[in-house]
Amino acid sequence: MKKPYRGAFDHGFFTFPSFSSLGIPDFNQEVLQLFGSVTGGAISNDVSVASPIGTVIPYAGPIDNSSNSNTGGYPDPKAEGYQQALALQGWLFCDGSPVPIGAYPALFRVIGFIYGKKDEGHFYLPDFRGRFVRGVNVNAEEFESDSFRDPDATSRQASNSDGWKGNAVGSTQLDALQVHQHQYQEAESLGSIADKGNASFNQSTNANTTDPLKTTDNTSKYPDMTVKTSQETRAKNLYMNFIIKHRSDHGFF
């Protein structure tokens, strides 16, 4: 059972559950009223009220994942139906799937073919799998600079065919390493080496640098630091599933 609180909490559709119905005494109404004054009274226990259709949020629960190598425990890593349960609650997994416009008309009115167009009756969901999120640059420039914060904003690619590209929501970038230079000592010519005495030089010999696995320089700031290497450059991270809101249960959007 839900009941609206008085004053700032009595907004009709903005309601809070009765704590007594949950076996919790209603002793913290003052805290809720204080929170209501900070947020202008727009208090809700339902994120579908507070967020518009098209909102994407990180979701800490599981989704159907055939690549999940975990076994046993709870929740069941091999279970199916996680996406179906989310869809019934108004959320879809952001896996880049094409979905029918007729089934999700409210979401289509918001994102349309931004993330790609399969055909006249299907649009693509955003795909956040294995990707980091970056805010659209729009017209943001670095402080005291005429360059965009994202210097490659205009060359960003579309998520799928007929999707948005460039400096716009839904566009993507591949991983990259910033252009830079290193100083090194040039090899001397054969003549220079011969003039210096008994030395040999073979231009056809190739040599690779050693792998950056460990430094034993005790004078450095990080002595004996093991260097972590991979096929990509990345920050420490935690896997989350991203879901997008496809409907409103309150008719606001």
C-alpha positions as CSV (number, residue, x, y, z in Angstrom):
1,M,0.0,0.0,0.0
2,K,1.2,3.5,-0.8
3,K,0.3,6.7,0.8
4,P,1.3,10.3,-0.1
5,Y,3.1,12.3,2.6
6,R,1.8,15.7,3.6
7,G,3.2,19.0,2.3
8,A,5.9,18.7,-0.2
9,F,5.2,15.0,-0.6
10,D,1.6,15.3,-1.6
11,H,2.0,15.5,-5.4
12,G,-0.6,13.0,-6.4
13,F,1.6,10.5,-8.4
14,F,4.7,11.2,-6.2
15,T,4.2,8.8,-3.4
16,F,6.2,6.9,-0.8
17,P,5.5,3.4,0.5
18,S,4.2,3.1,4.0
19,F,7.1,2.0,6.1
20,S,4.8,0.3,8.6
21,S,3.5,-1.9,5.9
22,L,7.1,-3.1,5.5
23,G,7.5,-3.7,9.2
24,I,9.5,-0.6,9.7
25,P,8.3,2.2,12.0
26,D,7.5,5.5,10.3
27,F,10.1,7.3,12.5
28,N,12.1,9.0,9.7
29,Q,9.5,11.3,8.1
30,E,11.6,14.3,9.1
31,V,14.5,12.9,7.0
32,L,12.1,12.3,4.1
33,Q,10.7,15.8,4.4
34,L,14.2,17.3,4.4
35,F,15.1,15.3,1.3
36,G,11.9,16.5,-0.3
37,S,12.8,20.2,0.4
38,V,16.2,19.6,-1.4
39,T,14.6,18.0,-4.4
40,G,11.6,20.3,-4.6
41,G,9.3,17.6,-3.4
42,A,9.7,15.3,-6.4
43,I,10.1,12.2,-4.3
44,S,9.4,8.7,-5.8
45,N,10.3,5.2,-5.0
46,D,10.1,4.4,-8.7
47,V,12.9,5.3,-11.1
48,S,10.5,5.2,-14.0
49,V,8.8,8.3,-12.6
50,A,12.1,10.2,-12.1
51,S,13.7,9.4,-15.5
52,P,12.4,9.9,-19.0
53,I,12.1,7.2,-21.7
54,G,15.5,6.6,-23.3
55,T,17.4,6.9,-19.9
56,V,20.3,4.5,-19.7
57,I,21.5,3.3,-16.3
58,P,24.0,0.7,-15.1
59,Y,22.4,-2.4,-13.8
60,A,24.2,-4.6,-11.3
61,G,22.0,-7.7,-11.9
62,P,22.6,-10.5,-14.5
63,I,21.3,-10.8,-18.0
64,D,21.1,-13.8,-20.3
65,N,24.8,-14.4,-21.1
66,S,25.9,-17.6,-22.8
67,S,29.5,-16.6,-22.4
68,N,29.2,-16.5,-18.6
69,S,31.7,-19.2,-17.4
70,N,30.5,-19.1,-13.7
71,T,28.7,-22.1,-12.3
72,G,26.3,-22.6,-9.4
73,G,25.4,-20.2,-6.7
74,Y,22.8,-17.5,-6.7
75,P,21.6,-16.1,-9.0
76,D,21.9,-18.9,-11.5
77,P,24.5,-17.7,-14.1
78,K,23.0,-20.1,-16.7
79,A,19.4,-19.2,-16.2
80,E,17.3,-17.6,-19.0
81,G,14.6,-15.0,-18.8
82,Y,16.5,-12.1,-17.2
83,Q,15.9,-9.8,-20.1
84,Q,12.3,-10.8,-20.2
85,A,11.9,-9.9,-16.6
86,L,13.6,-6.5,-17.2
87,A,11.4,-5.8,-20.2
88,L,8.2,-6.4,-18.1
89,Q,9.6,-3.7,-15.7
90,G,10.1,-1.3,-18.6
91,W,13.8,-1.8,-19.4
92,L,15.8,-3.3,-22.2
93,F,19.4,-4.6,-22.2
94,C,21.6,-2.3,-24.3
95,D,23.1,-5.0,-26.6
96,G,22.6,-3.3,-29.9
97,S,19.8,-5.6,-30.9
98,P,17.2,-4.6,-33.6
99,V,13.8,-4.3,-32.1
100,P,10.4,-3.7,-33.8
101,I,9.0,-0.2,-33.7
102,G,5.5,-1.6,-33.1
103,A,6.6,-3.3,-29.9
104,Y,8.4,-0.2,-28.5
105,P,6.8,2.9,-30.0
106,A,7.6,5.1,-27.0
107,L,11.3,4.4,-27.1
108,F,11.3,4.8,-30.9
109,R,9.8,8.3,-30.6
110,V,12.8,9.2,-28.5
111,I,15.8,7.5,-30.1
112,G,14.4,6.7,-33.6
113,F,17.2,5.5,-35.9
114,I,20.0,7.2,-33.9
115,Y,21.7,3.8,-33.3
116,G,20.9,2.4,-36.7
117,K,18.1,1.2,-38.9
118,K,17.7,-2.4,-39.8
119,D,14.6,-1.8,-42.0
120,E,11.5,0.3,-42.0
121,G,10.0,-1.6,-39.1
122,H,13.0,-2.1,-36.8
123,F,15.5,0.2,-35.0
124,Y,18.6,-0.6,-33.1
125,L,19.2,-0.3,-29.4
126,P,22.4,1.3,-28.2
127,D,25.2,-1.2,-27.6
128,F,27.3,-0.6,-24.5
129,R,28.9,-4.1,-24.3
130,G,32.6,-3.8,-23.7
131,R,32.5,0.0,-24.1
132,F,33.2,3.0,-22.0
133,V,30.8,6.0,-22.1
134,R,31.8,9.5,-23.2
135,G,29.7,12.6,-23.1
136,V,28.9,14.2,-26.5
137,N,31.4,17.0,-27.1
138,V,28.8,19.4,-28.7
139,N,30.7,22.7,-28.7
140,A,32.9,22.1,-25.6
141,E,36.5,23.3,-25.9
142,E,39.5,22.9,-23.7
143,F,40.3,25.8,-21.4
144,E,42.2,28.5,-23.2
145,S,42.2,26.5,-26.4
146,D,40.3,26.4,-29.7
147,S,40.3,22.6,-29.9
148,F,37.5,20.3,-29.0
149,R,37.8,18.2,-25.8
150,D,37.3,15.3,-28.2
151,P,39.7,16.2,-31.0
152,D,38.2,13.5,-33.3
153,A,34.6,14.4,-32.6
154,T,33.7,15.1,-36.3
155,S,35.2,11.7,-37.5
156,R,33.2,9.5,-35.1
157,Q,31.4,6.6,-36.8
158,A,27.8,5.4,-36.7
159,S,26.8,2.5,-34.5
160,N,25.0,0.8,-37.4
161,S,23.9,1.6,-40.9
162,D,21.9,4.8,-41.1
163,G,22.8,5.7,-37.5
164,W,24.1,9.1,-36.4
165,K,27.8,9.8,-36.7
166,G,30.2,12.6,-36.0
167,N,29.7,15.0,-33.1
168,A,26.3,13.5,-32.1
169,V,24.8,11.1,-29.6
170,G,25.1,7.4,-30.6
171,S,28.4,7.8,-32.5
172,T,31.3,5.5,-31.7
173,Q,35.2,5.5,-31.7
174,L,37.7,2.7,-31.8
175,D,40.5,2.6,-29.3
176,A,43.6,4.7,-30.2
177,L,46.9,5.9,-28.8
178,Q,47.6,9.7,-28.9
179,V,50.1,10.8,-31.5
180,H,53.5,11.4,-29.8
181,Q,57.2,11.2,-30.4
182,H,60.2,9.7,-28.6
183,Q,63.8,10.8,-28.8
184,Y,66.4,8.2,-29.7
185,Q,70.1,8.0,-30.8
186,E,70.6,7.5,-34.5
187,A,72.9,4.7,-35.7
188,E,76.1,5.9,-37.2
189,S,76.9,5.3,-40.8
190,L,79.2,2.4,-41.9
191,G,81.9,4.8,-42.8
192,S,81.9,6.5,-39.4
193,I,82.1,3.2,-37.6
194,A,85.0,2.0,-39.8
195,D,86.9,5.1,-39.2
196,K,86.8,4.5,-35.4
197,G,88.5,1.1,-35.5
198,N,87.7,-2.5,-35.5
199,A,83.9,-2.4,-35.5
200,S,81.1,-4.1,-37.5
201,F,77.7,-2.9,-38.4
202,N,74.9,-4.9,-40.1
203,Q,72.0,-2.9,-41.5
204,S,69.9,-6.0,-42.0
205,T,69.8,-7.0,-38.4
206,N,66.6,-6.3,-36.5
207,A,66.3,-6.0,-32.8
208,N,63.2,-5.6,-30.6
209,T,63.0,-3.8,-27.3
210,T,62.6,-5.9,-24.2
211,D,59.1,-6.4,-22.9
212,P,58.2,-3.9,-20.2
213,L,57.5,-6.5,-17.5
214,K,59.5,-5.1,-14.6
215,T,61.8,-2.3,-13.6
216,T,64.6,-2.8,-11.0
217,D,65.6,0.9,-11.0
218,N,65.7,1.5,-7.2
219,T,66.2,5.3,-7.9
220,S,62.8,5.6,-9.6
221,K,59.6,6.7,-8.0
222,Y,58.2,3.1,-8.4
223,P,61.0,0.6,-7.9
224,D,60.4,-3.0,-8.7
225,M,57.0,-2.2,-10.1
226,T,55.4,-4.9,-12.2
227,V,54.1,-3.4,-15.5
228,K,50.7,-4.8,-16.5
229,T,50.4,-5.3,-20.3
230,S,47.4,-6.2,-22.5
231,Q,46.1,-5.9,-26.0
232,E,44.5,-2.5,-25.0
233,T,45.2,0.5,-22.9
234,R,42.6,0.9,-20.1
235,A,41.8,2.1,-16.7
236,K,40.8,-0.1,-13.7
237,N,37.2,-1.0,-14.3
238,L,34.2,-3.1,-13.2
239,Y,31.7,-4.8,-15.5
240,M,28.1,-3.6,-15.4
241,N,25.1,-4.2,-17.6
242,F,23.5,-1.1,-19.2
243,I,19.7,-1.0,-19.6
244,I,17.5,1.6,-21.3
245,K,14.0,2.6,-20.3
246,H,11.5,1.8,-23.0
247,R,8.2,2.9,-21.4
248,S,6.6,5.0,-18.8
249,D,3.9,3.7,-16.5
250,H,2.7,7.2,-15.7
251,G,2.1,8.7,-19.1
252,F,4.5,11.6,-18.7
253,F,6.7,10.9,-21.7
